[in-house]
């Protein structure tokens, strides 16, 4: 059986990769992918802590499924916003978004 620390190490690595990608990327799609990595690391934590702390109960799995559904809806809305930005500006770089204020 795999120990809990291994799952937490994978989750932590995913979290830091997501944070690094969000802070360093200037493309909206790359930033969205980074946010999805962060959300997936949280889902892994939900499932791991549920499995090891409360075996036989499914609360962590249900929280994880709910979070996956919320992140899918968030991704759909974000992609729709990105498509509208691209239609108006022909670019999806973050540095060009200040032009939308005027």
Buried (B, 14 or more C-beta within 10 A) or exposed (E): EEEEEEBBEEBEEBBEBBBEBBEEBEEBEBBBBBBBBBBBBBBBBBBBBBBEEEEEEEEBBEBBBEBEEEBEEBBEEBEEEBEEBEEEEEBBEEEEEEEEEE
